[in-house]
Amino acid sequence: MTLALLVLYLAVTGVLLPRRLTGSARLQARPAAGAALWLALMASFTVALLLAAHHAVEPFAHEPAGLLGLFPHAEPTGGLLPHTHDWWLLAAAGAVVAALVTAVGVRTGRARRRHRAVLDLVAVRDGRWGALVLEHAHPAVYCLPGRRSRVVLSRGALRLLDERQLAAAVAHEHGHIRGRHHLFRLPADTFALLLGPLPLARLGRSEVALLLEMAADDAALAQVSRGELASALCTLATAGASAPGGGVSGGGVASGGTADGGALGVAATGVLARVRRLARPGGGRPQPAWRLGVLALPVLPVLPYLLACAPHP
């Protein structure tokens, strides 16, 4: 029974909910909370998967204890063994998952440091914009997040964008840096690396990227207008789409990806959806109940496990 509940939960969180939540206007109204919800779903799926695997490999001779197993009671008599759990197996599996996330983070950090070292050699600092200017004809605006963050403008972007558009693009990149959005991307990228074909992994990775771009858009709106930011997005995206080969613009404007070295680009992801969103009123701050639900979601699969299969003390 416990295993059936966990498998059902895996199907709901891994397949059904992601398809339902993709492109949700409610999540886009509060993009940071929406990205947190996707990450909470990934964490919840991981916990349920570990619990299901742990339950599946247990000997069938063990007797389910239910919630009563959490309290002192007489041991069963006869041929059945008390229902015990090798919790160290779950702890080891969790440690492996944490190690994989760390490994992806280390690899991304190394690429980012190499990218930053090259930029520091070939780019020129512009004090007016607080950014590095790269001598490249193709329009590019992106940031390298981290402890030694950089905002990068190409010479092509300086020629293409007017002053207010540049201000909007730079404010967007600073929104990424202040929000530490690269830390949100890390678990989503790791989950997608491990479970790529799964809808939660495939759709979740792209949705987290889009929602973080929208969160950076919201941060930029404290300094520029919606029209100025939308204009900068459209101008950069149009220039990227018309450029041969795509170049390095905006962290990959033409391809819709991210720049080498873990960069985040102003026009890298979901430009059309973001421009449409900028035309709508803001969604406001998430309610406390929403935050509580996001925090509780990762431990939700533990409940059926305790109800039907709690350990003997």
QUIBEL-V278278 format. One record per run of one state. SS is the DSSP state (h for helix, s for strand, l for the rest). FROM is the first residue (numbers start at 1). TO is the last residue. Records with the same first field share a line. If there is no record, write none. Layout:
SS=FROM-TO / FROM-TO
This chain:
l=1-1 / 22-24 / 30-30 / 57-61 / 63-65 / 71-80 / 82-86 / 123-123 / 127-130 / 135-140 / 145-149 / 161-162 / 180-180 / 195-198 / 221-225 / 243-248 / 252-263 / 266-270 / 279-287 / 298-299 / 310-313
h=2-21 / 25-29 / 31-56 / 66-70 / 87-122 / 155-160 / 163-179 / 181-194 / 199-220 / 226-242 / 249-251 / 271-278 / 288-297 / 300-309
s=62-62 / 81-81 / 124-126 / 131-134 / 141-144 / 150-154 / 264-265
